[in-house]
Amino acid sequence: MTARRFRLSIGFTLVGMIALAGLLAPWLAPFDPNASGWNVLSGASERHWFGTDDLGRDVYSRVLHGAQVSLVVGPTAALVAALIGVPVGLLAGYARGRLNTFMVQVIDVFIALPGLVLALIITVMVGATMRNLVLVLGFVMWPEFARLVRGQVMSVRESLFVEAARAIGCRPARVLARHVWPNIMRTVAAQLAIAVSSAIFTAASLGFLGLGLPPPVADWGGMVQSGFDYLSINPLLSLAPGGAVALTVLGFYLVGRSVE
């Protein structure tokens, strides 16, 4: 087995495990993730595998349901970023002259802005809901797609088959759709998987900073933050959701790097 196939198998295994955990959370979770109880801050036991938090909620159940949030936010935000960035990158890579210069400057301006800081600012302005979080993350990540696609298009547009298509009178839209896009689809697919991992990590970072989905939603980043004050009592309050974030991000990243 080659190194690429090994990475791909590991990545798909991790993503598949997280996806199954999220899809089957209502049946796998032994307790209601939002149900409080009298057994507060208990350690790991047969009844509560990861213990309970400061409100008596089962941490294992909340980690499982947190997978649902991440698997909605991550892929959807990456798709939004691709829907914005890919057309911009196609146009910027194929166009010449002033239009090309203008679009490159726009892309560079957005890339120069720190993504997490920009996400923080916009989230504070619009509020932390599921829809807003997806749109904010997609808006922050689209320049990466645009820059990547532009570079790929600039390389492909000088190929002989593209020159031949131009010579027989094909319109730019047809050249992009029939001759350029099929040659960069694999790269875009790889970037999409990597963007999912980036979106999940950024969403968790926002939750850790207190700008994630509001309680009582089981948000991994928020769970890591809320467990910090009780690390000496039960480290799993932060380690369990933090580990879930790490495994999910690693899985999508390995898939993306293997598809390239």
C-alpha positions as CSV (number, residue, x, y, z in Angstrom):
1,M,0.0,0.0,0.0
2,T,1.4,3.4,-1.0
3,A,1.7,6.3,1.5
4,R,-1.1,8.1,-0.3
5,R,-3.5,5.2,-0.1
6,F,-2.6,4.7,3.5
7,R,-3.4,8.4,4.3
8,L,-6.6,8.1,2.4
9,S,-7.8,5.0,4.2
10,I,-6.9,6.5,7.6
11,G,-8.7,9.7,6.6
12,F,-11.9,8.0,5.4
13,T,-11.9,5.8,8.5
14,L,-11.8,8.8,10.8
15,V,-14.4,10.7,8.8
16,G,-16.6,7.6,8.6
17,M,-16.4,7.0,12.4
18,I,-17.3,10.7,13.2
19,A,-20.1,10.6,10.6
20,L,-21.6,7.5,12.1
21,A,-21.3,8.9,15.6
22,G,-23.2,12.0,14.5
23,L,-25.9,10.2,12.5
24,L,-26.5,7.6,15.2
25,A,-26.1,9.9,18.2
26,P,-29.8,9.8,19.1
27,W,-29.5,6.0,19.5
28,L,-25.9,5.7,20.7
29,A,-26.1,8.4,23.4
30,P,-27.3,6.9,26.7
31,F,-28.7,10.2,27.9
32,D,-30.3,13.4,26.7
33,P,-27.4,15.7,25.9
34,N,-29.2,18.7,27.4
35,A,-30.7,17.0,30.5
36,S,-29.2,18.2,33.8
37,G,-28.8,15.9,36.7
38,W,-27.9,15.9,40.4
39,N,-24.6,13.9,39.7
40,V,-22.4,17.0,39.0
41,L,-18.8,16.8,37.9
42,S,-18.5,13.0,38.3
43,G,-15.6,11.2,36.8
44,A,-15.6,8.5,34.2
45,S,-17.7,5.5,35.2
46,E,-19.8,2.7,33.7
47,R,-22.8,4.9,33.7
48,H,-21.1,8.0,32.5
49,W,-18.2,7.0,30.2
50,F,-16.7,10.5,30.1
51,G,-18.2,11.8,33.4
52,T,-20.6,14.7,33.8
53,D,-20.2,18.4,33.5
54,D,-21.0,21.2,36.0
55,L,-24.7,20.9,35.2
56,G,-24.8,17.1,35.6
57,R,-25.1,16.5,31.8
58,D,-23.5,13.4,30.4
59,V,-20.3,14.4,28.5
60,Y,-20.3,11.3,26.3
61,S,-23.8,12.0,25.0
62,R,-22.9,15.7,24.4
63,V,-19.7,14.7,22.4
64,L,-21.8,12.4,20.2
65,H,-24.4,15.1,19.5
66,G,-21.6,17.7,19.0
67,A,-20.5,15.6,15.9
68,Q,-23.9,16.5,14.3
69,V,-23.1,20.2,14.7
70,S,-19.6,19.9,13.2
71,L,-20.7,17.7,10.3
72,V,-23.3,20.3,9.4
73,V,-21.2,23.4,9.8
74,G,-18.0,22.1,8.3
75,P,-19.1,20.7,4.9
76,T,-21.8,23.4,4.4
77,A,-19.4,26.3,5.1
78,A,-16.8,24.7,2.8
79,L,-19.4,24.4,0.1
80,V,-20.4,28.1,0.5
81,A,-16.7,29.0,0.2
82,A,-16.4,27.0,-3.0
83,L,-19.5,28.4,-4.5
84,I,-18.0,31.9,-4.1
85,G,-14.3,31.3,-4.6
86,V,-14.4,28.9,-7.6
87,P,-16.2,31.2,-10.1
88,V,-14.1,34.1,-8.9
89,G,-10.9,32.0,-9.4
90,L,-12.0,30.8,-12.9
91,L,-12.7,34.4,-14.0
92,A,-9.5,35.8,-12.5
93,G,-7.4,33.0,-14.0
94,Y,-8.8,33.2,-17.5
95,A,-9.3,37.0,-17.8
96,R,-6.4,39.3,-18.8
97,G,-5.7,42.9,-18.5
98,R,-7.4,45.2,-16.0
99,L,-10.1,42.8,-15.0
100,N,-7.4,40.2,-14.0
101,T,-5.5,42.8,-12.0
102,F,-8.6,44.1,-10.2
103,M,-9.7,40.6,-9.2
104,V,-6.2,39.6,-8.0
105,Q,-6.1,42.7,-5.8
106,V,-9.5,41.8,-4.3
107,I,-8.4,38.3,-3.6
108,D,-5.1,39.5,-2.0
109,V,-6.9,41.9,0.2
110,F,-9.1,39.2,1.7
111,I,-6.2,36.8,2.0
112,A,-4.2,39.4,3.9
113,L,-6.9,39.6,6.6
114,P,-6.5,37.0,9.4
115,G,-9.3,34.5,9.0
116,L,-10.1,33.9,12.6
117,V,-10.1,37.6,13.5
118,L,-12.4,38.4,10.6
119,A,-14.7,35.6,11.6
120,L,-14.7,36.9,15.2
121,I,-15.6,40.4,14.1
122,I,-18.4,39.3,11.7
123,T,-19.8,36.8,14.3
124,V,-20.0,39.6,16.9
125,M,-21.9,41.8,14.4
126,V,-24.4,39.2,13.1
127,G,-24.8,36.9,16.0
128,A,-23.9,33.2,16.5
129,T,-26.6,31.1,14.9
130,M,-26.1,28.0,12.8
131,R,-26.9,29.8,9.5
132,N,-24.8,32.8,10.4
133,L,-21.8,30.6,11.4
134,V,-22.0,28.8,8.1
135,L,-22.1,32.0,6.1
136,V,-19.4,33.7,8.1
137,L,-17.0,30.7,7.7
138,G,-17.8,30.4,4.0
139,F,-17.1,34.1,3.5
140,V,-13.8,33.9,5.4
141,M,-12.6,30.9,3.4
142,W,-13.6,31.7,-0.2
143,P,-10.3,33.5,-1.0
144,E,-8.3,30.3,-0.6
145,F,-10.5,28.7,-3.3
146,A,-10.2,31.7,-5.5
147,R,-6.4,31.8,-5.3
148,L,-6.0,28.1,-5.9
149,V,-8.4,28.0,-8.8
150,R,-6.8,31.0,-10.4
151,G,-3.4,29.4,-10.3
152,Q,-4.7,26.2,-11.8
153,V,-6.5,28.0,-14.6
154,M,-3.5,30.1,-15.5
155,S,-1.5,26.9,-15.9
156,V,-4.2,25.1,-18.0
157,R,-5.1,28.1,-20.2
158,E,-1.8,27.9,-21.9
159,S,-2.2,24.3,-23.0
160,L,-2.5,23.4,-26.6
161,F,-6.0,22.0,-26.3
162,V,-7.2,25.3,-24.9
163,E,-5.5,27.2,-27.7
164,A,-7.1,24.9,-30.2
165,A,-10.5,25.5,-28.6
166,R,-10.0,29.3,-28.9
167,A,-8.8,28.9,-32.5
168,I,-12.0,27.2,-33.6
169,G,-14.1,30.0,-32.0
170,C,-15.2,28.5,-28.7
171,R,-16.6,31.1,-26.3
172,P,-14.7,31.7,-23.0
173,A,-17.6,30.1,-21.0
174,R,-17.4,27.0,-23.1
175,V,-13.6,26.8,-22.9
176,L,-13.8,27.1,-19.1
177,A,-16.6,24.5,-18.8
178,R,-15.4,21.9,-21.3
179,H,-11.6,22.2,-21.3
180,V,-10.4,24.0,-18.1
181,W,-12.8,22.9,-15.4
182,P,-12.4,19.1,-15.9
183,N,-8.6,19.5,-15.5
184,I,-8.8,21.3,-12.2
185,M,-11.7,19.4,-10.6
186,R,-9.5,17.0,-8.6
187,T,-7.5,19.9,-7.1
188,V,-10.8,21.7,-6.1
189,A,-12.1,18.5,-4.5
190,A,-8.9,18.2,-2.4
191,Q,-9.3,21.8,-1.4
192,L,-12.9,21.2,-0.4
193,A,-12.0,18.4,2.0
194,I,-9.2,20.6,3.5
195,A,-11.7,23.5,3.8
196,V,-14.0,21.3,5.8
197,S,-11.3,20.6,8.3
198,S,-10.5,24.3,8.5
199,A,-14.1,25.2,9.0
200,I,-14.6,22.7,11.8
201,F,-11.4,23.9,13.5
202,T,-12.4,27.6,13.1
203,A,-15.9,26.9,14.4
204,A,-14.5,25.1,17.4
205,S,-12.1,28.1,18.0
206,L,-15.1,30.5,17.9
207,G,-16.9,28.2,20.4
208,F,-13.9,28.2,22.7
209,L,-13.8,32.0,22.6
210,G,-17.5,32.2,23.6
211,L,-18.8,33.0,20.1
212,G,-20.0,29.6,19.0
213,L,-23.5,28.3,19.0
214,P,-25.4,29.4,22.2
215,P,-26.2,26.9,25.0
216,P,-27.5,24.3,25.4
217,V,-26.3,23.3,21.9
218,A,-23.6,20.6,22.2
219,D,-20.7,22.6,20.6
220,W,-17.3,21.0,20.9
221,G,-15.4,24.3,21.2
222,G,-17.8,25.5,23.9
223,M,-17.4,22.2,25.7
224,V,-13.6,22.5,25.7
225,Q,-13.9,26.1,27.1
226,S,-16.4,25.2,29.8
227,G,-14.4,22.3,31.0
228,F,-11.2,24.3,31.5
229,D,-12.2,25.4,35.0
230,Y,-12.6,21.7,36.1
231,L,-9.5,20.1,34.5
232,S,-8.2,19.0,38.0
233,I,-11.6,17.3,38.7
234,N,-12.3,15.7,35.4
235,P,-9.9,16.3,32.5
236,L,-12.3,14.6,30.1
237,L,-14.6,17.6,30.2
238,S,-12.2,19.3,27.8
239,L,-10.1,16.4,26.5
240,A,-13.1,14.4,25.1
241,P,-14.5,17.2,22.9
242,G,-11.0,18.5,22.1
243,G,-10.0,15.0,20.9
244,A,-13.2,14.8,18.8
245,V,-12.2,18.1,17.1
246,A,-8.7,16.9,16.5
247,L,-9.7,13.5,15.0
248,T,-12.4,15.1,12.7
249,V,-10.0,17.8,11.5
250,L,-7.2,15.2,10.9
251,G,-9.6,12.9,9.0
252,F,-10.8,15.5,6.5
253,Y,-7.2,16.9,6.1
254,L,-5.8,13.4,5.3
255,V,-8.6,12.9,2.7
256,G,-7.8,16.3,1.1
257,R,-4.1,15.7,1.0
258,S,-4.5,12.2,-0.4
259,V,-6.9,13.3,-3.2
260,E,-4.5,16.0,-4.5
